[in-house]
């Protein structure tokens, strides 16, 4: 089975092309940083999409008067963040105080049954 020089050249060229493709595939697999960056971008996009869907579902189920008040509060917060933060902090403190009193009165037997 003797091969002509042209047949051998063709086989060498094909082998080089296959080898080049294999090297490119291996290089892509070895580039962990790039793979992680692509995966992170995919995950970020998926999280954005999921968050957007959840926000739309919540907005659809929220009554219009509540949406209007929330929108007005958000606008005020964007225009004047310091007072909005103070009001939010005071509201949080009030909720914690009320919860603490309810829990204490229940432990002492003074709560509603």
C-alpha positions in Angstrom: 0.0 0.0 0.0 2.1 2.8 -1.2 0.8 6.4 -1.0 1.6 9.1 -3.4 3.2 12.3 -2.0 0.0 14.2 -2.8 -2.1 11.7 -0.7 0.3 12.0 2.1 0.3 15.8 2.0 -3.5 15.7 2.1 -3.5 13.4 5.1 -1.0 15.7 6.8 -3.1 18.8 6.1 -6.2 17.0 7.5 -4.4 15.8 10.6 -3.1 19.4 11.2 -6.7 20.8 10.9 -8.0 18.1 13.3 -5.2 18.9 15.7 -5.8 22.6 15.5 -9.5 22.1 16.3 -8.6 19.8 19.3 -6.1 22.4 20.6 -8.7 25.1 20.4 -11.2 23.0 22.3 -8.7 22.2 25.0 -7.7 25.8 25.3 -11.3 26.8 25.7 -11.8 24.2 28.5 -8.6 25.3 30.2 -9.6 29.0 30.2 -11.4 28.7 33.6 -11.6 32.5 34.2 -13.4 33.1 30.9 -15.8 30.2 31.6 -16.6 31.5 35.1 -17.2 35.0 33.7 -19.6 33.7 31.1 -21.4 31.5 33.7 -21.6 34.5 36.0 -23.1 36.7 33.3 -25.7 33.9 32.5 -26.6 33.7 36.2 -26.9 37.5 36.5 -29.2 37.6 33.6 -31.3 34.8 35.0 -31.6 36.5 38.4 -32.6 39.8 36.7 -35.3 38.0 34.7 -36.6 36.2 37.8 -36.6 39.4 39.9 -38.4 41.2 37.1 -41.1 38.5 36.9 -41.5 38.5 40.7 -41.8 42.3 40.8 -44.5 42.2 38.0 -46.4 39.5 39.9 -46.3 41.5 43.1 -47.3 44.7 41.3 -50.3 42.9 39.6 -51.5 41.6 43.0 -51.1 44.9 44.9 -54.2 47.1 45.1 -54.0 50.3 43.2 -54.2 52.6 46.3 -51.3 50.8 47.9 -49.3 51.1 44.7 -50.0 54.8 44.6 -48.8 55.4 48.1 -45.7 53.2 47.6 -44.9 55.1 44.4 -45.3 58.5 46.1 -43.1 57.3 49.0 -40.4 56.0 46.6 -40.4 59.3 44.7 -40.0 61.2 48.0 -37.2 58.9 49.0 -35.4 59.5 45.8 -35.7 63.3 46.1 -34.9 63.5 49.8 -33.1 60.3 50.9 -32.1 61.5 54.4 -35.6 62.3 55.7 -36.9 59.1 54.1 -34.2 57.1 55.8 -35.1 58.7 59.2 -38.8 57.9 58.7 -38.0 54.3 57.7 -35.8 53.9 60.8 -38.5 55.3 63.1 -41.0 52.9 61.5 -38.7 50.0 62.1 -38.2 51.0 65.7 -42.0 51.3 66.2 -42.5 47.8 64.8 -39.8 46.3 67.0 -41.3 48.1 70.1 -44.8 46.9 69.4 -43.6 43.3 68.7 -41.5 43.4 72.0 -44.5 44.6 74.0 -46.8 41.9 72.5 -44.3 39.2 73.2 -43.7 40.4 76.8 -47.5 40.6 77.5 -48.1 37.1 76.1 -45.3 35.7 78.2 -46.8 37.3 81.3 -50.3 36.0 80.5 -51.7 39.4 79.8 -52.1 39.0 76.1 -55.3 38.2 74.2 -56.1 34.5 73.7 
